[in-house]
Structures are given as structure tokens and as C-alpha cells.
Amino acid sequence: MKSTDDVIETLVSGLEPTPRHALERRFALGILPALLASLTLMLVLLGPRPDMAQALTLPIFWIKCTYNLLLALAAFLAMYRLARPDGTEGRFFGVAAVVVAVMLVAAIVQLAASPPDTFRTLILGSSALHCPLLIFAFALPVLAGNILALRRAAPTNLKLAGFVSGLAAGASGAWIYSWFCTENGMPFVLIWYSLGIVLCGAVGRWIGPRLLHW
């Protein structure tokens, strides 16, 4: 019979140290092409909004972009932390709560400054029914890239890692969709964009334990 030392030597023989920045490269190779694929999908199916030159002068356009971009960046950072065996989400949920709270205040201020007969448009717009689904569709390539990156890492909290990766994908899809969306209601963005992001997070939480297990 082999001794314990012999067994250990057999297990570790041939192992090589992980290259520096290997996790960063895996994330880049998994996520950046997925973002490009999502952007290409948006341009092919919808194209940028026709009044882009005018939209760039509107505060709501930049608020939409910033809201989704901040959520995406915070989620990607949390996903990177969760990719390690001892990783946690850090302050992600606190940061996300602050971003959503600021958007809530902006939505309330816009409603308070608007005539009551515009409330329906500011809340529902003309695309409430399909906005979350389009965000989810544009998020799917990013979600696939996120899962691929995490599969090459070593997360241990699979539900949380899947959930956060889904939120990162959803916020990325929402950011990409915001370049097409012509809605100008901050309540609309708060409700329907957030719904699309959370929907993608729920899917990520469901598939996390199924696809990320070691």
C-alpha cells in the first residue's frame, strides 16, 4: 500500500502554478465577446434610436445609461469576488440599493414636477410590455459569457454567484437597450428596466447550481 506521503505526491505531481492574472483573462475572454455579441444583436434587430443626436442632449438619456452602467459595474465586481472559493459579494447589495434609491428619488421628482395627465406615459410609456423581455434577450449573450467565466473559476456559493452574474448580464443588457429605447420617463426606467435586470438575475440564480458546480 502507498503511504500518505506517496498518495499526496501522486496527487500533486504535474501541477503547475496558476499564471498571474489568469482569472482576469478568463473574465475578459468570457465577458467582452459576449458584450460585443449583445451589442451586435441590438444593432441588427433594432438599431440605435433614430433621434440619437437629440437624445444625447437629454438628461434622461444619460440617467438611463448611468443607472444601468453603475449596476452592471457593481455586479461584475461582485461576480469577480465570488469567483474565488472564499469570495463574497462585498458591498454589492448596499451599492445597488443606493443606486436604485437615487433612481427612485429622481423618478419621484419627475412625477412631482409633471402634470397628472402625463403620469401614465412616464410610468408605462409605449413599451412597458416588451421592454423587460428585450432587456432579457440582449442580456442572454452576456449571461452565457458570465457563466463561462465562472465555470473556469472556483465559486462556492453557486446560487449567489449565479444570481449576481445574472444581474450583471441584465444590467449590461439594459445598458445596451438604453441606446435604442426612446422612453423618457424615469419611473419607466426604474420599474421596467429593473424588472428586466431582476428577471435575468433570477434565471442566473436558477442555473448557477446546475452549471457552476465543480
N, C-alpha and C positions, 0 to 999 in steps of 0.2 A: 504494500500500500504506500501511496505517496504521503509524505509528511505535509503538514500545513504549509510550511515554507515552500515546498515544491509546488503545491497547488497554487499558492499566491504567485509564484514566479511564472507558472504556466499562464495564468490569467492576465498578467501584466506584460508578458513578453510581446514585443512587436508594437506596443503602444507608443505613440509619439505625442509630444505636447501640442496642444491646440495653438495654431498661429494667432498672433496678436490681431485684434480687431476682426476675428473670424465672425463673431455674432453680428457686428455692424455690416460686414459684407453680405452675410446671409439675408439680413433685413433689406439691404439696398437691392439685392438681386431679386428678392421676392416681391417687394412693395413698389419700387419705381416703375418696372414694366407694367404692373397692374394699374397704377395710376395713369400711365400713358394709354393703356387699353381702354380704361374708363372714359378718359377724355376723348379719345378717338370715337368711341361708341356714341358719345353725346353729339359730337360734330357731325357724324354720319346720319344719325337718326333725327336730330333736332336742329343742329346748327346753332351758332350764337344768336342772341336776340337781335332782331333787325334794327333796333334803335340803340345799338351799343354806344355810339358816340354821345348821345344824350344821357344814357344810363350812367355813364362814367362820371357825370356831374351831379348825380343824385345821392344824397347821404344814405338813403335806404339801401342802395346797391352795395355800398361799402360796408354798411352794417351787416347785411346778409353775408357777405363774403367773410367778414371778420368773425362773426358768430360761429360759423361752421369751421373756419380755419383754426380758431382757438380750441374748439372742442376736438378737432382732429389731431392737432399737435399734442394736446394734453393726453389724449388716448394712446397715441403712438408711443409717447414717452412711458406711459404706464405699461403698455404692452411689452416694451423693451425690458423694463424692470421685471415683469412677470415671466419673461423667457428664461430666467435663471432659476435653478432649483430652490434657492432661498429668497426669491424675489417677491416683492409685494407691489401693490398698486400705488404706494406712496400717498401723495396728497391729491390723487386724481379726482376722487369724488367731491372733495372740497372745492377744487378749482372749477370743476364742471358745474357745481351748484352756484358758484359765484357768477360764472359766465351766463348761465340760464337766468339767474336773478337779475342781472343787469339788463338782459333782453326783456324780461318781464316788466321792469320799470320803464324801459323805452316803449314797450307796447302800450302800457297804461297811459303814459304821457301822450302818445299819439292819439289814442282814443279820446282822452280828455280834451285835446285841442281840436278835435274833429266834430262836425255836425253829426247828430244821431243817425241821420239817414245814410251816412257813409259807413256805419259800423259793420253792416253785413259784408260790404265789399272788403273792408280792412281785415275782417276775420276769415271769410270764406273765399274771397277773390273769385276767380273764374276757374280755378284748377285744384280746389281742395280735394276732390275725389281721386285725382290721379297723381298729385304731387308726391305723396309718400311712396307710391308704387314706383314712380320714376326714379326717385332717390334710391330706393332699394335696388332697382335694376342697375343703376350706374355704380352702386356700391359693390355689386357681386364680384367683379374682377378684383377689386381691392381686397375683399374678404378672402377670396381664394389665395391671393398673394400673401395676406397676413397669416393664414393657416399654414401655407407652405413654409413661411419663415419660422413660425413657431414649431413646426414639426422637425425642423433642423436644429432646434434649440432644446431646452430641457425644462419646460414649465412643469410645476407640480400641482398647482391649483387650476385644474383644467377648465372648470366651469367659469371661473373668474377670468382666466386668460382668454377663453373663447368669447365671453361677454365683452370684454374690453376691446378685443380685436374686431368684434362686430361693430362696436360703437365707433372705433377709428375708421372702419370702412364706411359706415353710414355717414359720418361727418364729412369724409372725403367725397362721397357721392353727392352729398348735399352741397358741398362747396362747388363741385363741378356743375351741378344742376343750376346753381345760382347764376351762372353766366348765361343761361338761357331764359330762366324764369323772369317774367315781366311783372310779377306781383309786387306791389309797393306797400303792403300792409305789414307792419312789424308784428301785430298779433298773428297774422297768417304765418309768418316765418316761425314764430315761437311755437305755434301749435302744430302745423303740418310738416314743417321741416323736422322738428324734434320727433314727431311721430315716426317719420321715415328712419331717422337715426336709431331710435329705440327698437324699432322693428328689426333692423339689421343686428342690433345688439342681442336681441332675443334669439335670433337664428344662430348667432355665434355662440351663445351660451349653450344652445342645444347640441350643436355639432362639436363643441370643444372636447367633451369627454370621449366622443366617438372617434375623432380624428387625431387628437393630440396625445393619446396615451402612448406610453413608451413600449 
